[in-house]
Amino acid sequence: MLVLNYEKNGKSGYIGGAVLMEMGLGLYLGKKIYILNPIDETVNYKEEILCMLPTILNGDLGSMAKLLK
């Protein structure tokens, strides 16, 4: 699954509660999780996101294509 975490409300790499829930479902279903941009440092549940072992793409969708080959 690909999380498109663009800037929102002045926070770069924003991931809201609804997306966190979707990521949890993806994890439960055994899906690999990719996050487009680095996670906002101020989010209260950053540790929970990192526990899902996502691959952070640092804004480069091309790196995802390389990883999938």
Secondary structure, DSSP 8 states (H G I E B T S, - for coil): -EE----BTTBTT---HHHHHHHHHHHHTT---EESS---TT-TTHHHHHHT--EE-TT-HHHHHHHH-
